[in-house]
Amino acid sequence: MAIEVQLPSQLRPFVGGAAKVSVEATSVGGLIEALATQHAGLRDRLLEPSGELRRFVRIFVNEEDIRFLQDEKTALKAGDTVAIVPAIAGG
């Protein structure tokens, strides 16, 4: 099923400048893999060399942080919206 993914401006150059893309996935992990496969350069921006999600990348499914759901195992269904957001720190 196609899932809509909202991308921050920092990642848009890797998807031809689009603010949103659609990928086929049934879980967040599958979505990340599909994005990394379809769009060169995204893997390095989203994942550590070990395959773990980078600590400064936050992913939300229907506005809920996946860290409070089932992380990459979070299931996706038709109509879900996924947002990839860079973590912001400051003081």
N, C-alpha and C positions, 0 to 999 in steps of 0.2 A: 504494500500500500504506500502511496505517496505521502510524505510528511513534509510540511513547509518548514524551512529553516531560515531564521532571521540572523543575518551576519553583521558584526560591527564593521565600521569603516576600515579598520586595520586588515581585515580578511577579504574585503571585496576585490582587491586586485587579483586575487587567486581564482575568482569566479567570474571574471570578465566585468567587474564593476557592479554586479547585481547586489541589491540589499537583501534579497530573498532568493533561495533556490529550493527545489523540490527533489527529494531523494526517496528511494524505496527502502524501508527499514521497518523492523518490528520491535527493535530495542534501541536504546541510546548507543550502545556499543556498535550495533550494526549500522546505525546512522553515521557515527564517526568514521567507521571503516569505509562506508560508501562515499562519504565526502572526500576522504583521503585518497581513495582510488580514482574518483572522477575528476578531482581538481589537484593537479600537481602543486606541491608546496604546502598544502594544508596540513599534511601529516606532521611535518616538523613544527608547525605553529600550534598544533593541538595536543600532540603527544610527546612524551619524553622518549628517549631512545629505548627505554625498557618497555614501552607500550602503554604506560600509565598516562592518564590525562594530566597535562601540565597544571601545576598548582595555581597558576594565575588565570586559568581559564575556568569560567563558570558556565554551566549549561542548565537551562530552565526548560521544563516541559509544562506548558500551560501555566506559566508564571511560578512554578514550584521548582526550587533548587533540587537537582538530582541527588545532592549530598544528603538530603533529608528524605529521599525516596529510596531507590535501590541502586544508586550510582549508575554505572554503565548497563546494569541489568534492568533498568527501568523500562517497562513495556510501553510501546507506542501503539496507537490505534488511529484509524482514519479520522481526520479532522484535528489532530493534535498539532500544536504549534511549538516548535523548539527554538529557543533563542540562545545563541552563543554570545557570552558577554565577558570581556576582559575584567579581571578583578582590579579594583582601584584602591590604592593605598595612599596615604598622605597624612599630613598633620597640621 
